[in-house]
């Protein structure tokens, strides 16, 4: 028996539809998905009865990194610091890489690592690294010092707190905790 092209094509489409439908039925039989009782992500809408003035949505308040340092650990900081090892060293007397050696960074004057060519942006700041300005720098280096060579940022405040605690431990004269 010889089938025409259209019969073969129709049979192929019919078989494909049965395979898709059958896979769906088998999947529904094996996996039971329950409907959510409430939305996982809630969208809050202002009431129409409000004063009518458009209020800007308040940005979520980020907990202070100094407060987070109380619950941070040196081990967590060492783990988070591994992201930094591509550009920095932390050993006492360690070599500079793409970025400077960070031994005793807290309390050191900005742009003062021996043998490292800092950007003019950091050299112009002139103050010493303390917890507040190191947090601001790690959060967004390009905003803190426009023109800096560093582009990597630690977005999570808990990571910044842990890294600063780890940097404090890798210091000849650790500054007191805030």
Legacy VTK file of the C-alpha trace (Angstrom):
# vtk DataFile Version 3.0
C-alpha trace
ASCII
DATASET POLYDATA
POINTS 178 float
0.000 0.000 0.000
1.409 3.355 -1.037
0.636 6.486 1.073
0.740 9.981 -0.340
2.851 12.818 1.031
-0.218 14.466 2.602
-1.280 11.278 4.352
2.227 10.810 5.777
2.387 14.462 6.890
-1.058 14.293 8.497
-0.134 11.091 10.324
3.136 12.683 11.573
1.255 15.747 12.884
-1.352 13.533 14.547
1.358 11.421 16.209
3.207 14.551 17.402
-0.015 15.917 18.908
-0.680 12.608 20.676
2.881 12.544 22.070
2.542 16.103 23.428
-0.923 15.451 24.859
0.144 12.118 26.326
3.261 13.605 27.922
1.108 16.298 29.493
-1.361 13.729 30.839
1.401 11.520 32.239
3.127 14.545 33.795
-0.110 15.698 35.429
-0.660 12.183 36.772
2.851 11.949 38.260
3.196 15.505 39.611
0.362 17.165 41.471
0.774 20.942 41.551
-1.232 22.622 44.276
-2.523 26.129 43.756
-1.031 28.768 46.063
-3.330 30.041 48.776
-1.875 33.529 48.376
0.532 35.149 45.958
4.187 34.625 46.734
4.967 38.187 45.689
2.525 40.789 46.902
2.010 43.966 44.950
0.763 46.727 47.172
-1.367 49.368 45.537
-2.190 52.708 47.161
-5.846 53.261 47.945
-7.742 55.506 45.572
-9.050 57.450 48.583
-5.593 58.776 49.482
-4.799 62.470 49.316
-4.104 62.141 45.604
-0.550 63.402 45.901
1.875 61.083 44.254
4.230 59.768 46.889
7.512 58.254 45.911
7.979 54.702 47.055
10.464 54.556 49.865
13.556 52.512 49.128
14.027 49.575 51.466
16.197 50.555 54.382
19.399 48.554 54.400
20.583 47.533 57.821
23.824 49.221 58.782
26.886 47.151 58.025
28.278 48.151 61.394
25.303 46.480 63.077
25.754 43.421 60.862
29.395 43.140 61.950
28.143 42.084 65.398
26.667 38.906 63.908
29.342 38.357 61.237
32.099 35.792 61.573
35.710 35.742 60.455
35.130 32.357 58.767
32.281 33.773 56.704
34.479 36.751 55.846
37.298 34.479 54.723
34.850 32.621 52.490
33.444 35.860 51.042
36.970 37.235 50.563
37.710 34.423 48.098
35.885 36.569 45.528
38.616 39.170 46.031
41.614 36.840 45.685
41.718 37.237 41.916
42.961 40.799 42.360
44.227 41.060 45.954
46.473 39.240 48.407
45.974 39.280 52.180
49.264 37.847 53.494
51.596 40.040 55.515
54.219 41.307 53.070
52.291 39.770 50.170
52.721 40.983 46.633
50.441 43.429 44.899
48.390 41.969 42.078
45.843 43.834 39.970
44.860 45.422 43.284
47.044 46.179 46.307
47.886 43.799 49.152
45.210 44.242 51.824
47.172 43.280 54.953
46.493 45.986 57.590
44.139 47.923 55.266
41.983 49.163 58.163
43.682 52.200 59.655
46.031 52.599 56.670
46.057 55.806 54.642
44.197 55.481 51.347
46.554 54.917 48.447
49.482 53.996 50.683
50.330 50.370 49.844
54.030 50.133 49.018
54.782 49.507 45.370
51.219 49.839 44.090
50.218 52.475 41.522
46.888 53.804 42.746
44.430 55.712 40.625
44.268 59.465 41.111
40.722 59.002 42.432
41.941 57.130 45.520
45.061 59.214 45.980
42.956 62.372 46.123
40.824 61.064 49.022
43.739 61.162 51.440
42.033 59.915 54.618
42.530 56.531 56.276
40.413 53.445 55.744
37.889 52.993 58.534
34.800 50.782 58.715
32.391 53.380 57.327
34.329 54.434 54.242
35.568 50.898 53.513
31.926 49.772 53.562
30.967 52.577 51.172
33.871 51.705 48.870
33.094 47.965 48.834
29.414 48.679 48.215
30.068 50.704 45.054
33.690 51.607 44.286
32.848 53.649 41.173
30.466 55.906 43.139
32.794 56.255 46.121
35.840 57.153 44.065
34.928 57.967 40.454
37.828 56.925 38.266
39.045 54.139 40.521
40.484 50.997 38.951
38.314 48.735 41.105
35.031 47.735 39.534
33.983 44.732 41.670
31.421 45.467 44.381
30.093 43.425 47.289
26.365 44.048 47.020
25.228 42.178 50.146
25.741 44.106 53.377
26.296 40.858 55.291
29.179 39.959 52.950
30.734 43.402 53.368
30.463 43.120 57.167
32.065 39.670 57.187
34.874 40.750 54.830
35.634 43.813 56.962
35.784 41.602 60.058
38.174 39.288 58.187
40.305 42.263 57.084
40.369 43.448 60.699
41.791 40.094 61.779
44.497 40.332 59.100
46.047 43.421 60.594
49.182 44.220 62.603
47.174 46.523 64.861
43.440 45.705 64.541
41.295 48.789 65.103
38.561 48.517 67.737
35.175 47.341 66.532
32.575 50.089 66.150
LINES 1 179
178 0 1 2 3 4 5 6 7 8 9 10 11 12 13 14 15 16 17 18 19 20 21 22 23 24 25 26 27 28 29 30 31 32 33 34 35 36 37 38 39 40 41 42 43 44 45 46 47 48 49 50 51 52 53 54 55 56 57 58 59 60 61 62 63 64 65 66 67 68 69 70 71 72 73 74 75 76 77 78 79 80 81 82 83 84 85 86 87 88 89 90 91 92 93 94 95 96 97 98 99 100 101 102 103 104 105 106 107 108 109 110 111 112 113 114 115 116 117 118 119 120 121 122 123 124 125 126 127 128 129 130 131 132 133 134 135 136 137 138 139 140 141 142 143 144 145 146 147 148 149 150 151 152 153 154 155 156 157 158 159 160 161 162 163 164 165 166 167 168 169 170 171 172 173 174 175 176 177
